[in-house]
Amino acid sequence: MPDGEIIKVTSKGQITIPAKIRRALSLDRDSYLYVTRAEGLLVMRKVDDLSLDEISAVLGVVAGERGVTGELLVEEAERARVRLMEDRDAGA
């Protein structure tokens, strides 16, 4: 892993993303990340980089577990995306 670094998980389950990686990915204090696992890997993506289809797919899993309809899910995903963009623009 040439670009990898070893980090520690705290007692609260928190991690620190190394500065070099934060800079490379333009992660700042108020950035949101989507986290999932793929086999033995922990995968993170900036929420801003997710498409509406990807957000819907992520929320679809949760919705299926809770019996939420696809239509409501798409509406909520769009509202969440708009809120995130407004929050990001307000912080600029």
Backbone atoms as SQL, in Angstrom:
CREATE TABLE atoms (id INTEGER PRIMARY KEY, chain TEXT, resi INTEGER, resn TEXT, atom TEXT, x REAL, y REAL, z REAL);
INSERT INTO atoms VALUES
  (1, 'A', 1, 'MET', 'N', 0.835, -1.190, 0.000),
  (2, 'A', 1, 'MET', 'CA', 0.000, 0.000, 0.000),
  (3, 'A', 1, 'MET', 'C', 0.874, 1.247, 0.000),
  (4, 'A', 2, 'PRO', 'N', 1.268, 1.745, -1.135),
  (5, 'A', 2, 'PRO', 'CA', 2.177, 2.878, -1.183),
  (6, 'A', 2, 'PRO', 'C', 1.614, 4.165, -0.592),
  (7, 'A', 3, 'ASP', 'N', 0.315, 4.423, -0.702),
  (8, 'A', 3, 'ASP', 'CA', -0.267, 5.654, -0.184),
  (9, 'A', 3, 'ASP', 'C', -0.909, 5.455, 1.184),
  (10, 'A', 4, 'GLY', 'N', -0.831, 4.264, 1.734),
  (11, 'A', 4, 'GLY', 'CA', -1.499, 3.971, 2.995),
  (12, 'A', 4, 'GLY', 'C', -0.718, 4.449, 4.202),
  (13, 'A', 5, 'GLU', 'N', -1.430, 4.624, 5.292),
  (14, 'A', 5, 'GLU', 'CA', -0.825, 4.977, 6.566),
  (15, 'A', 5, 'GLU', 'C', -1.511, 4.172, 7.653),
  (16, 'A', 6, 'ILE', 'N', -0.841, 3.961, 8.752),
  (17, 'A', 6, 'ILE', 'CA', -1.438, 3.262, 9.886),
  (18, 'A', 6, 'ILE', 'C', -2.037, 4.306, 10.817),
  (19, 'A', 7, 'ILE', 'N', -3.302, 4.102, 11.176),
  (20, 'A', 7, 'ILE', 'CA', -3.982, 5.004, 12.097),
  (21, 'A', 7, 'ILE', 'C', -4.580, 4.179, 13.230),
  (22, 'A', 8, 'LYS', 'N', -4.938, 4.838, 14.294),
  (23, 'A', 8, 'LYS', 'CA', -5.467, 4.161, 15.478),
  (24, 'A', 8, 'LYS', 'C', -6.949, 4.482, 15.651),
  (25, 'A', 9, 'VAL', 'N', -7.728, 3.492, 16.063),
  (26, 'A', 9, 'VAL', 'CA', -9.127, 3.694, 16.404),
  (27, 'A', 9, 'VAL', 'C', -9.169, 3.985, 17.904),
  (28, 'A', 10, 'THR', 'N', -9.830, 5.092, 18.293),
  (29, 'A', 10, 'THR', 'CA', -9.901, 5.456, 19.709),
  (30, 'A', 10, 'THR', 'C', -10.943, 4.609, 20.433),
  (31, 'A', 11, 'SER', 'N', -11.005, 4.774, 21.747),
  (32, 'A', 11, 'SER', 'CA', -11.984, 4.031, 22.547),
  (33, 'A', 11, 'SER', 'C', -13.419, 4.383, 22.159),
  (34, 'A', 12, 'LYS', 'N', -13.618, 5.541, 21.529),
  (35, 'A', 12, 'LYS', 'CA', -14.951, 5.954, 21.071),
  (36, 'A', 12, 'LYS', 'C', -15.200, 5.551, 19.616),
  (37, 'A', 13, 'GLY', 'N', -14.291, 4.795, 19.026),
  (38, 'A', 13, 'GLY', 'CA', -14.449, 4.352, 17.643),
  (39, 'A', 13, 'GLY', 'C', -14.086, 5.413, 16.623),
  (40, 'A', 14, 'GLN', 'N', -13.407, 6.452, 17.030),
  (41, 'A', 14, 'GLN', 'CA', -13.038, 7.528, 16.124),
  (42, 'A', 14, 'GLN', 'C', -11.668, 7.275, 15.512),
  (43, 'A', 15, 'ILE', 'N', -11.486, 7.824, 14.306),
  (44, 'A', 15, 'ILE', 'CA', -10.191, 7.756, 13.639),
  (45, 'A', 15, 'ILE', 'C', -9.817, 9.152, 13.171),
  (46, 'A', 16, 'THR', 'N', -8.538, 9.371, 12.957),
  (47, 'A', 16, 'THR', 'CA', -8.064, 10.622, 12.379),
  (48, 'A', 16, 'THR', 'C', -7.572, 10.309, 10.972),
  (49, 'A', 17, 'ILE', 'N', -8.105, 11.029, 10.014),
  (50, 'A', 17, 'ILE', 'CA', -7.644, 10.863, 8.632),
  (51, 'A', 17, 'ILE', 'C', -6.381, 11.708, 8.484),
  (52, 'A', 18, 'PRO', 'N', -5.285, 11.101, 8.067),
  (53, 'A', 18, 'PRO', 'CA', -4.027, 11.847, 7.965),
  (54, 'A', 18, 'PRO', 'C', -4.152, 13.090, 7.083),
  (55, 'A', 19, 'ALA', 'N', -3.435, 14.150, 7.475),
  (56, 'A', 19, 'ALA', 'CA', -3.508, 15.447, 6.786),
  (57, 'A', 19, 'ALA', 'C', -3.233, 15.321, 5.296),
  (58, 'A', 20, 'LYS', 'N', -2.261, 14.524, 4.922),
  (59, 'A', 20, 'LYS', 'CA', -1.918, 14.366, 3.503),
  (60, 'A', 20, 'LYS', 'C', -3.123, 13.859, 2.704),
  (61, 'A', 21, 'ILE', 'N', -3.853, 12.938, 3.276),
  (62, 'A', 21, 'ILE', 'CA', -5.036, 12.376, 2.600),
  (63, 'A', 21, 'ILE', 'C', -6.177, 13.392, 2.607),
  (64, 'A', 22, 'ARG', 'N', -6.369, 14.094, 3.727),
  (65, 'A', 22, 'ARG', 'CA', -7.421, 15.120, 3.790),
  (66, 'A', 22, 'ARG', 'C', -7.192, 16.189, 2.732),
  (67, 'A', 23, 'ARG', 'N', -5.942, 16.629, 2.599),
  (68, 'A', 23, 'ARG', 'CA', -5.630, 17.654, 1.592),
  (69, 'A', 23, 'ARG', 'C', -5.880, 17.132, 0.181),
  (70, 'A', 24, 'ALA', 'N', -5.445, 15.926, -0.090),
  (71, 'A', 24, 'ALA', 'CA', -5.597, 15.351, -1.430),
  (72, 'A', 24, 'ALA', 'C', -7.060, 15.197, -1.824),
  (73, 'A', 25, 'LEU', 'N', -7.928, 14.948, -0.837),
  (74, 'A', 25, 'LEU', 'CA', -9.348, 14.739, -1.120),
  (75, 'A', 25, 'LEU', 'C', -10.206, 15.970, -0.824),
  (76, 'A', 26, 'SER', 'N', -9.556, 17.081, -0.476),
  (77, 'A', 26, 'SER', 'CA', -10.263, 18.328, -0.123),
  (78, 'A', 26, 'SER', 'C', -11.293, 18.100, 0.984),
  (79, 'A', 27, 'LEU', 'N', -10.886, 17.377, 2.011),
  (80, 'A', 27, 'LEU', 'CA', -11.747, 17.161, 3.175),
  (81, 'A', 27, 'LEU', 'C', -11.463, 18.257, 4.185),
  (82, 'A', 28, 'ASP', 'N', -12.508, 18.935, 4.632),
  (83, 'A', 28, 'ASP', 'CA', -12.305, 19.940, 5.667),
  (84, 'A', 28, 'ASP', 'C', -13.153, 19.597, 6.888),
  (85, 'A', 29, 'ARG', 'N', -13.169, 20.489, 7.823),
  (86, 'A', 29, 'ARG', 'CA', -13.811, 20.246, 9.114),
  (87, 'A', 29, 'ARG', 'C', -15.264, 19.798, 8.994),
  (88, 'A', 30, 'ASP', 'N', -16.023, 20.346, 8.083),
  (89, 'A', 30, 'ASP', 'CA', -17.441, 20.031, 7.966),
  (90, 'A', 30, 'ASP', 'C', -17.768, 19.081, 6.816),
  (91, 'A', 31, 'SER', 'N', -16.786, 18.366, 6.326),
  (92, 'A', 31, 'SER', 'CA', -17.031, 17.389, 5.255),
  (93, 'A', 31, 'SER', 'C', -17.809, 16.199, 5.802),
  (94, 'A', 32, 'TYR', 'N', -18.677, 15.658, 4.955),
  (95, 'A', 32, 'TYR', 'CA', -19.409, 14.441, 5.293),
  (96, 'A', 32, 'TYR', 'C', -18.876, 13.304, 4.442),
  (97, 'A', 33, 'LEU', 'N', -18.724, 12.141, 5.066),
  (98, 'A', 33, 'LEU', 'CA', -18.251, 10.956, 4.359),
  (99, 'A', 33, 'LEU', 'C', -19.293, 9.853, 4.462),
  (100, 'A', 34, 'TYR', 'N', -19.433, 9.092, 3.379),
  (101, 'A', 34, 'TYR', 'CA', -20.241, 7.880, 3.376),
  (102, 'A', 34, 'TYR', 'C', -19.269, 6.733, 3.604),
  (103, 'A', 35, 'VAL', 'N', -19.573, 5.881, 4.564),
  (104, 'A', 35, 'VAL', 'CA', -18.672, 4.780, 4.920),
  (105, 'A', 35, 'VAL', 'C', -19.396, 3.456, 4.733),
  (106, 'A', 36, 'THR', 'N', -18.707, 2.508, 4.098),
  (107, 'A', 36, 'THR', 'CA', -19.251, 1.165, 3.927),
  (108, 'A', 36, 'THR', 'C', -18.091, 0.182, 3.980),
  (109, 'A', 37, 'ARG', 'N', -18.414, -1.071, 3.943),
  (110, 'A', 37, 'ARG', 'CA', -17.344, -2.071, 3.902),
  (111, 'A', 37, 'ARG', 'C', -17.493, -2.888, 2.629),
  (112, 'A', 38, 'ALA', 'N', -16.391, -3.290, 2.089),
  (113, 'A', 38, 'ALA', 'CA', -16.348, -4.128, 0.899),
  (114, 'A', 38, 'ALA', 'C', -15.348, -5.230, 1.187),
  (115, 'A', 39, 'GLU', 'N', -15.879, -6.406, 1.456),
  (116, 'A', 39, 'GLU', 'CA', -15.060, -7.528, 1.892),
  (117, 'A', 39, 'GLU', 'C', -14.283, -7.100, 3.130),
  (118, 'A', 40, 'GLY', 'N', -12.990, -7.117, 3.120),
  (119, 'A', 40, 'GLY', 'CA', -12.213, -6.747, 4.303),
  (120, 'A', 40, 'GLY', 'C', -11.790, -5.291, 4.333),
  (121, 'A', 41, 'LEU', 'N', -12.377, -4.458, 3.479),
  (122, 'A', 41, 'LEU', 'CA', -11.964, -3.057, 3.381),
  (123, 'A', 41, 'LEU', 'C', -13.005, -2.116, 3.959),
  (124, 'A', 42, 'LEU', 'N', -12.550, -1.007, 4.498),
  (125, 'A', 42, 'LEU', 'CA', -13.406, 0.094, 4.906),
  (126, 'A', 42, 'LEU', 'C', -13.316, 1.119, 3.781),
  (127, 'A', 43, 'VAL', 'N', -14.449, 1.483, 3.198),
  (128, 'A', 43, 'VAL', 'CA', -14.469, 2.376, 2.038),
  (129, 'A', 43, 'VAL', 'C', -15.209, 3.655, 2.418),
  (130, 'A', 44, 'MET', 'N', -14.588, 4.806, 2.164),
  (131, 'A', 44, 'MET', 'CA', -15.196, 6.103, 2.445),
  (132, 'A', 44, 'MET', 'C', -15.235, 6.932, 1.172),
  (133, 'A', 45, 'ARG', 'N', -16.353, 7.664, 1.006),
  (134, 'A', 45, 'ARG', 'CA', -16.477, 8.598, -0.116),
  (135, 'A', 45, 'ARG', 'C', -17.091, 9.881, 0.390),
  (136, 'A', 46, 'LYS', 'N', -16.674, 10.999, -0.182),
  (137, 'A', 46, 'LYS', 'CA', -17.294, 12.272, 0.172),
  (138, 'A', 46, 'LYS', 'C', -18.752, 12.238, -0.275),
  (139, 'A', 47, 'VAL', 'N', -19.650, 12.659, 0.599),
  (140, 'A', 47, 'VAL', 'CA', -21.071, 12.678, 0.260),
  (141, 'A', 47, 'VAL', 'C', -21.305, 13.595, -0.934),
  (142, 'A', 48, 'ASP', 'N', -20.559, 14.708, -1.003),
  (143, 'A', 48, 'ASP', 'CA', -20.704, 15.636, -2.137),
  (144, 'A', 48, 'ASP', 'C', -20.422, 14.963, -3.474),
  (145, 'A', 49, 'ASP', 'N', -19.612, 13.902, -3.461),
  (146, 'A', 49, 'ASP', 'CA', -19.247, 13.221, -4.697),
  (147, 'A', 49, 'ASP', 'C', -20.234, 12.131, -5.104),
  (148, 'A', 50, 'LEU', 'N', -21.216, 11.840, -4.243),
  (149, 'A', 50, 'LEU', 'CA', -22.203, 10.806, -4.561),
  (150, 'A', 50, 'LEU', 'C', -23.277, 11.381, -5.471),
  (151, 'A', 51, 'SER', 'N', -23.681, 10.599, -6.452),
  (152, 'A', 51, 'SER', 'CA', -24.784, 11.012, -7.318),
  (153, 'A', 51, 'SER', 'C', -26.102, 10.748, -6.599),
  (154, 'A', 52, 'LEU', 'N', -27.170, 11.325, -7.086),
  (155, 'A', 52, 'LEU', 'CA', -28.487, 11.085, -6.500),
  (156, 'A', 52, 'LEU', 'C', -28.833, 9.601, -6.562),
  (157, 'A', 53, 'ASP', 'N', -28.446, 8.930, -7.645),
  (158, 'A', 53, 'ASP', 'CA', -28.695, 7.484, -7.754),
  (159, 'A', 53, 'ASP', 'C', -27.943, 6.710, -6.680),
  (160, 'A', 54, 'GLU', 'N', -26.702, 7.103, -6.414),
  (161, 'A', 54, 'GLU', 'CA', -25.922, 6.426, -5.376),
  (162, 'A', 54, 'GLU', 'C', -26.514, 6.679, -3.991),
  (163, 'A', 55, 'ILE', 'N', -26.930, 7.913, -3.740),
  (164, 'A', 55, 'ILE', 'CA', -27.560, 8.228, -2.463),
  (165, 'A', 55, 'ILE', 'C', -28.843, 7.418, -2.306),
  (166, 'A', 56, 'SER', 'N', -29.619, 7.335, -3.370),
  (167, 'A', 56, 'SER', 'CA', -30.858, 6.559, -3.326),
  (168, 'A', 56, 'SER', 'C', -30.585, 5.084, -3.054),
  (169, 'A', 57, 'ALA', 'N', -29.536, 4.554, -3.646),
  (170, 'A', 57, 'ALA', 'CA', -29.194, 3.147, -3.431),
  (171, 'A', 57, 'ALA', 'C', -28.801, 2.903, -1.978),
  (172, 'A', 58, 'VAL', 'N', -28.022, 3.811, -1.426),
  (173, 'A', 58, 'VAL', 'CA', -27.602, 3.694, -0.024),
  (174, 'A', 58, 'VAL', 'C', -28.825, 3.738, 0.876),
  (175, 'A', 59, 'LEU', 'N', -29.667, 4.716, 0.644),
  (176, 'A', 59, 'LEU', 'CA', -30.856, 4.858, 1.478),
  (177, 'A', 59, 'LEU', 'C', -31.870, 3.748, 1.223),
  (178, 'A', 60, 'GLY', 'N', -31.810, 3.152, 0.035),
  (179, 'A', 60, 'GLY', 'CA', -32.717, 2.051, -0.287),
  (180, 'A', 60, 'GLY', 'C', -32.553, 0.870, 0.647),
  (181, 'A', 61, 'VAL', 'N', -31.349, 0.593, 1.050),
  (182, 'A', 61, 'VAL', 'CA', -31.091, -0.505, 1.984),
  (183, 'A', 61, 'VAL', 'C', -31.780, -0.221, 3.316),
  (184, 'A', 62, 'VAL', 'N', -31.600, 0.991, 3.816),
  (185, 'A', 62, 'VAL', 'CA', -32.223, 1.381, 5.080),
  (186, 'A', 62, 'VAL', 'C', -33.742, 1.387, 4.930),
  (187, 'A', 63, 'ALA', 'N', -34.219, 1.898, 3.815),
  (188, 'A', 63, 'ALA', 'CA', -35.664, 1.964, 3.587),
  (189, 'A', 63, 'ALA', 'C', -36.286, 0.573, 3.564),
  (190, 'A', 64, 'GLY', 'N', -35.617, -0.357, 2.902),
  (191, 'A', 64, 'GLY', 'CA', -36.126, -1.726, 2.846),
  (192, 'A', 64, 'GLY', 'C', -36.261, -2.339, 4.230),
  (193, 'A', 65, 'GLU', 'N', -35.307, -2.019, 5.086),
  (194, 'A', 65, 'GLU', 'CA', -35.358, -2.533, 6.453),
  (195, 'A', 65, 'GLU', 'C', -36.489, -1.900, 7.252),
  (196, 'A', 66, 'ARG', 'N', -36.909, -0.706, 6.860),
  (197, 'A', 66, 'ARG', 'CA', -37.921, 0.025, 7.630),
  (198, 'A', 66, 'ARG', 'C', -39.252, 0.160, 6.905),
  (199, 'A', 67, 'GLY', 'N', -39.366, -0.417, 5.706),
  (200, 'A', 67, 'GLY', 'CA', -40.624, -0.379, 4.975),
  (201, 'A', 67, 'GLY', 'C', -40.969, 0.957, 4.341),
  (202, 'A', 68, 'VAL', 'N', -39.970, 1.763, 4.016),
  (203, 'A', 68, 'VAL', 'CA', -40.200, 3.058, 3.385),
  (204, 'A', 68, 'VAL', 'C', -40.301, 2.855, 1.871),
  (205, 'A', 69, 'THR', 'N', -41.202, 3.585, 1.215),
  (206, 'A', 69, 'THR', 'CA', -41.384, 3.438, -0.234),
  (207, 'A', 69, 'THR', 'C', -40.262, 4.110, -1.015),
  (208, 'A', 70, 'GLY', 'N', -40.053, 3.669, -2.246),
  (209, 'A', 70, 'GLY', 'CA', -39.036, 4.242, -3.118),
  (210, 'A', 70, 'GLY', 'C', -39.294, 5.701, -3.426),
  (211, 'A', 71, 'GLU', 'N', -40.554, 6.059, -3.625),
  (212, 'A', 71, 'GLU', 'CA', -40.906, 7.446, -3.944),
  (213, 'A', 71, 'GLU', 'C', -40.531, 8.385, -2.792),
  (214, 'A', 72, 'LEU', 'N', -40.886, 7.997, -1.588),
  (215, 'A', 72, 'LEU', 'CA', -40.543, 8.803, -0.419),
  (216, 'A', 72, 'LEU', 'C', -39.030, 8.884, -0.261),
  (217, 'A', 73, 'LEU', 'N', -38.363, 7.801, -0.537),
  (218, 'A', 73, 'LEU', 'CA', -36.910, 7.749, -0.432),
  (219, 'A', 73, 'LEU', 'C', -36.246, 8.743, -1.379),
  (220, 'A', 74, 'VAL', 'N', -36.697, 8.813, -2.621),
  (221, 'A', 74, 'VAL', 'CA', -36.122, 9.740, -3.595),
  (222, 'A', 74, 'VAL', 'C', -36.370, 11.182, -3.159),
  (223, 'A', 75, 'GLU', 'N', -37.565, 11.465, -2.653),
  (224, 'A', 75, 'GLU', 'CA', -37.870, 12.815, -2.177),
  (225, 'A', 75, 'GLU', 'C', -36.954, 13.200, -1.021),
  (226, 'A', 76, 'GLU', 'N', -36.761, 12.296, -0.075),
  (227, 'A', 76, 'GLU', 'CA', -35.903, 12.577, 1.073),
  (228, 'A', 76, 'GLU', 'C', -34.446, 12.726, 0.654),
  (229, 'A', 77, 'ALA', 'N', -34.005, 11.923, -0.293),
  (230, 'A', 77, 'ALA', 'CA', -32.626, 12.022, -0.777),
  (231, 'A', 77, 'ALA', 'C', -32.383, 13.380, -1.424),
  (232, 'A', 78, 'GLU', 'N', -33.337, 13.849, -2.193),
  (233, 'A', 78, 'GLU', 'CA', -33.194, 15.150, -2.840),
  (234, 'A', 78, 'GLU', 'C', -33.174, 16.261, -1.787),
  (235, 'A', 79, 'ARG', 'N', -34.031, 16.168, -0.792),
  (236, 'A', 79, 'ARG', 'CA', -34.035, 17.173, 0.284),
  (237, 'A', 79, 'ARG', 'C', -32.687, 17.173, 1.022),
  (238, 'A', 80, 'ALA', 'N', -32.162, 15.994, 1.287),
  (239, 'A', 80, 'ALA', 'CA', -30.874, 15.883, 1.983),
  (240, 'A', 80, 'ALA', 'C', -29.753, 16.475, 1.138),
  (241, 'A', 81, 'ARG', 'N', -29.779, 16.205, -0.162),
  (242, 'A', 81, 'ARG', 'CA', -28.745, 16.745, -1.049),
  (243, 'A', 81, 'ARG', 'C', -28.795, 18.273, -1.065),
  (244, 'A', 82, 'VAL', 'N', -30.004, 18.822, -1.154),
  (245, 'A', 82, 'VAL', 'CA', -30.156, 20.274, -1.168),
  (246, 'A', 82, 'VAL', 'C', -29.659, 20.879, 0.145),
  (247, 'A', 83, 'ARG', 'N', -29.998, 20.250, 1.283),
  (248, 'A', 83, 'ARG', 'CA', -29.527, 20.749, 2.587),
  (249, 'A', 83, 'ARG', 'C', -28.005, 20.721, 2.670),
  (250, 'A', 84, 'LEU', 'N', -27.394, 19.638, 2.211),
  (251, 'A', 84, 'LEU', 'CA', -25.937, 19.545, 2.243),
  (252, 'A', 84, 'LEU', 'C', -25.289, 20.627, 1.390),
  (253, 'A', 85, 'MET', 'N', -25.845, 20.880, 0.220),
  (254, 'A', 85, 'MET', 'CA', -25.299, 21.910, -0.660),
  (255, 'A', 85, 'MET', 'C', -25.481, 23.286, -0.031),
  (256, 'A', 86, 'GLU', 'N', -26.640, 23.540, 0.599),
  (257, 'A', 86, 'GLU', 'CA', -26.870, 24.835, 1.266),
  (258, 'A', 86, 'GLU', 'C', -25.885, 25.012, 2.419),
  (259, 'A', 87, 'ASP', 'N', -25.683, 23.934, 3.215),
  (260, 'A', 87, 'ASP', 'CA', -24.737, 24.001, 4.335),
  (261, 'A', 87, 'ASP', 'C', -23.337, 24.278, 3.830),
  (262, 'A', 88, 'ARG', 'N', -22.959, 23.610, 2.740),
  (263, 'A', 88, 'ARG', 'CA', -21.620, 23.805, 2.186),
  (264, 'A', 88, 'ARG', 'C', -21.451, 25.241, 1.680),
  (265, 'A', 89, 'ASP', 'N', -22.479, 25.746, 0.985),
  (266, 'A', 89, 'ASP', 'CA', -22.410, 27.110, 0.452),
  (267, 'A', 89, 'ASP', 'C', -22.414, 28.161, 1.570),
  (268, 'A', 90, 'ALA', 'N', -23.125, 27.895, 2.655),
  (269, 'A', 90, 'ALA', 'CA', -23.186, 28.836, 3.780),
  (270, 'A', 90, 'ALA', 'C', -21.836, 28.906, 4.483),
  (271, 'A', 91, 'GLY', 'N', -21.082, 27.809, 4.470),
  (272, 'A', 91, 'GLY', 'CA', -19.778, 27.774, 5.117),
  (273, 'A', 91, 'GLY', 'C', -18.672, 28.371, 4.270),
  (274, 'A', 92, 'ALA', 'N', -18.965, 28.628, 3.005),
  (275, 'A', 92, 'ALA', 'CA', -17.928, 29.139, 2.093),
  (276, 'A', 92, 'ALA', 'C', -17.643, 30.598, 2.285);
